[in-house]
Amino acid sequence: MGASDENVARILRHERQADRSSAESSLSSAGDWQVVFVHGYMQCVEKELNGMNRNLVHPLRRSRHHGFSLIELMVTIVVAAVLLAIAIPGFGNLILSNRLTTVTNEWVTAVNVARSEAIKRNAAVAVCGATGDDGTALTNGCATQANWGEVRASNPDGSFDVVRASLMGDIPTGISMASTKTLRFGGNGIGRQESQSVPEGDLLIADISATDLGGNNHRCIHLITGTTVNTVSSDTCGN
């Protein structure tokens, strides 16, 4: 091969290398653009799929856990009706029992207030009850039912002050009172029934009851030796 042929071959190899480099450069550039394009496209597709999952798949799943079928609703109503049928009578008895306890406590408080006022004033103090009066102004009209439970304190001029109002205006429905005694406390704090001169060892001063309760529906209030108030729960209080 002559010198001219070698020159021609050298030139051709140079041109092919140049073309290959140019092509590789073009392919490389095109590949980068395609990769960027495809990567961005895949990100968009992934976002769309995620959105579809959130908006379609999850609500469908959640919908299986919300609401009641007709059978479930009917069973719930039946169970609620049974529970109400059991609970309402018991709840009514509870309310009535609380009323009975409240009235009993009010009567006991009235007796204790009368005793403490008698000691504080060193004067006669009365608690009105159904047994009437002892002929004095202090107990006059005590037998009237509207005055039961009223606490009166005597004054030196023969009049009296109402220390505590009657309980009869606050007696709730279902509560009844019987065997109430008019009590008279002296300045020494010892009480007796208005018709007696000395205190009894055990005096029933009030029988408070709720007849609609099945049993143990009486609260028997006793005055022990003229000083101590005692309450007993029973089916009956006697006299």
C-alpha positions as a printed Julia matrix, in Angstrom:
239×3 Matrix{Float64}:
    0.0    0.0     0.0
    1.38   3.4    -0.96
    1.53   6.51    1.08
   -1.55   7.92   -0.54
   -3.6    4.84    0.32
   -2.52   5.02    3.96
   -3.53   8.66    4.11
   -6.95   7.87    2.68
   -7.47   5.03    5.16
   -6.39   7.27    8.03
   -8.85   9.95    6.96
  -11.72   7.4     6.72
  -11.0    5.96   10.18
  -10.98   9.47   11.61
  -14.3   10.27    9.98
  -15.91   7.05   11.32
  -14.65   7.76   14.83
  -16.04  11.27   14.55
  -19.39   9.93   13.34
  -19.47   7.34   16.15
  -18.64   9.92   18.77
  -21.33  12.21   17.39
  -23.86   9.37   17.34
  -22.98   8.27   20.85
  -23.24  11.83   22.02
  -26.67  12.12   20.37
  -27.84   8.83   21.81
  -26.56   9.75   25.23
  -28.39  13.07   25.11
  -31.53  11.4    23.8
  -31.23   8.67   26.51
  -30.98  11.26   29.3
  -34.05  13.07   28.02
  -35.95   9.83   27.68
  -34.97   8.75   31.19
  -36.08  12.1    32.59
  -39.32  11.9    30.64
  -40.09   8.34   31.63
  -39.15   8.99   35.28
  -41.44  11.99   35.41
  -44.21  10.09   33.7
  -43.89   7.21   36.15
  -44.09   9.62   39.07
  -47.3   11.08   37.67
  -48.77   7.61   37.15
  -47.8    6.62   40.69
  -49.48   9.71   42.12
  -52.63   9.01   40.14
  -52.7    5.41   41.33
  -52.21   6.5    44.94
  -55.06   8.97   44.58
  -57.29   6.29   43.16
  -56.42   4.0    46.05
  -57.32   6.65   48.57
  -60.5    7.78   46.87
  -61.83   4.42   45.72
  -60.31   1.53   47.61
  -60.27   2.92   51.16
  -63.82   4.33   51.14
  -65.03   0.95   49.93
  -63.2   -0.71   52.76
  -64.49   1.81   55.3
  -68.02   1.45   54.07
  -68.03  -2.14   55.22
  -67.49  -0.95   58.82
  -70.07   1.86   58.98
  -73.83   1.75   59.45
  -76.13  -1.08   60.46
  -78.04  -3.61   58.5
  -81.79  -3.91   59.07
  -81.34  -7.07   61.15
  -78.67  -5.43   63.34
  -80.93  -2.42   63.88
  -83.88  -4.62   64.87
  -81.77  -6.63   67.29
  -80.48  -3.39   68.87
  -84.02  -2.06   69.32
  -85.22  -5.31   70.91
  -82.29  -5.4    73.33
  -82.85  -1.74   74.26
  -86.56  -2.41   74.87
  -85.78  -5.36   77.16
  -83.26  -3.33   79.14
  -85.71  -0.45   79.55
  -88.46  -2.82   80.68
  -86.13  -4.13   83.38
  -84.57  -0.81   84.39
  -87.58   1.52   84.55
  -89.34  -0.18   87.51
  -86.07  -0.41   89.41
  -85.33   3.23   88.67
  -88.77   4.24   89.95
  -88.18   2.34   93.19
  -84.8    4.02   93.57
  -86.37   7.47   93.23
  -89.09   6.6    95.75
  -86.54   5.18   98.2
  -84.49   8.38   97.93
  -87.6   10.46   98.62
  -88.37   8.37  101.69
  -84.86   8.85  103.0
  -84.97  12.59  102.34
  -88.22  13.14  104.25
  -86.97  10.99  107.12
  -83.77  13.02  107.36
  -85.77  16.25  107.34
  -87.86  15.1   110.31
  -84.78  13.99  112.23
  -83.19  17.39  111.51
  -86.27  19.18  112.83
  -86.05  17.29  116.14
  -82.32  17.99  116.48
  -82.84  21.67  115.7
  -85.55  21.88  118.37
  -83.29  20.34  120.99
  -80.33  22.58  120.16
  -82.53  25.72  120.14
  -83.96  24.82  123.54
  -80.47  24.53  125.0
  -79.24  27.69  123.29
  -82.24  29.8   124.35
  -82.72  28.01  127.68
  -86.39  28.01  126.82
  -89.1   25.65  125.71
  -89.05  24.63  122.04
  -91.65  22.42  120.35
  -91.83  20.24  117.24
  -95.4   20.01  115.98
  -97.07  16.66  115.36
 -100.5   15.04  115.09
 -100.97  14.43  118.83
 -102.04  18.03  119.36
 -101.03  20.59  121.95
 -100.68  20.94  125.68
 -102.94  23.98  126.02
 -100.12  26.53  125.73
  -99.55  29.08  122.99
  -96.36  27.29  122.0
  -98.16  24.15  120.81
 -101.47  25.73  119.83
 -102.48  24.45  116.37
  -99.7   21.89  116.19
 -102.19  19.1   115.48
 -103.07  20.68  112.14
 -101.42  18.6   109.45
 -100.1   21.65  107.64
  -97.99  22.43  110.75
  -96.38  19.01  111.2
  -92.64  19.27  111.58
  -92.71  22.98  112.41
  -90.2   24.04  115.09
  -91.34  26.76  117.49
  -89.32  28.55  120.17
  -91.13  30.27  123.06
  -90.5   33.88  124.02
  -90.7   35.37  127.55
  -93.89  37.25  126.63
  -95.7   33.99  125.78
  -95.41  34.3   122.01
  -93.21  32.05  119.9
  -90.87  32.22  116.93
  -91.02  29.74  114.07
  -87.44  28.51  113.95
  -88.01  25.98  111.18
  -90.96  25.8   108.8
  -93.33  22.85  108.5
  -92.25  19.87  106.41
  -95.67  19.15  104.95
  -95.28  21.53  102.04
  -92.29  19.53  100.81
  -93.69  16.0   101.1
  -93.22  14.4    97.67
  -95.66  12.11   95.9
  -95.71   8.54   97.22
  -94.62   9.43  100.76
  -96.99   9.34  103.73
  -96.62  10.2   107.41
  -98.3    8.75  110.5
  -97.91   8.54  114.28
  -96.29  11.98  114.43
  -95.93  13.3   117.97
  -95.76  16.85  119.23
  -92.53  17.13  121.23
  -91.56  19.71  123.79
  -87.9   20.29  124.72
  -86.9   22.16  127.89
  -83.84  24.31  128.42
  -81.93  21.22  129.58
  -82.31  19.66  126.11
  -84.55  16.82  127.26
  -87.66  16.22  125.18
  -91.02  14.66  125.96
  -94.39  14.25  124.34
  -96.53  17.31  124.98
  -99.07  15.33  127.04
  -96.45  13.81  129.35
  -94.44  15.24  132.19
  -91.39  13.01  131.8
  -89.67  11.53  128.73
  -90.22   7.94  127.67
  -87.42   5.47  127.29
  -88.36   4.77  123.66
  -90.98   6.97  121.99
  -92.06   6.56  118.37
  -92.32  10.13  117.12
  -92.95   9.56  113.39
  -93.72   6.76  110.94
  -92.73   7.76  107.42
  -93.53   5.28  104.66
  -93.7    4.63  100.93
  -96.38   2.0   100.33
  -95.4    1.48   96.68
  -92.08  -0.01   97.74
  -92.21  -3.78   98.02
  -90.86  -4.18  101.54
  -88.85  -2.48  104.24
  -90.79   0.62  103.28
  -91.24   2.28  106.69
  -88.81   4.59  108.48
  -89.56   4.56  112.19
  -88.15   7.56  114.06
  -87.73   7.14  117.81
  -86.73   9.51  120.6
  -84.66   7.58  123.14
  -84.73   8.85  126.74
  -85.7   12.3   125.48
  -82.3   13.08  123.98
  -81.27  10.73  121.17
  -83.01  10.35  117.8
  -82.91   6.88  116.28
  -84.23   5.68  112.89
  -85.17   2.08  112.08
  -86.14   0.64  108.66
  -88.95  -1.88  108.86
  -92.07  -3.28  107.2
  -94.15  -1.65  109.94
  -93.54   0.71  112.84
  -96.4   -0.16  115.19
  -97.53   2.58  117.55
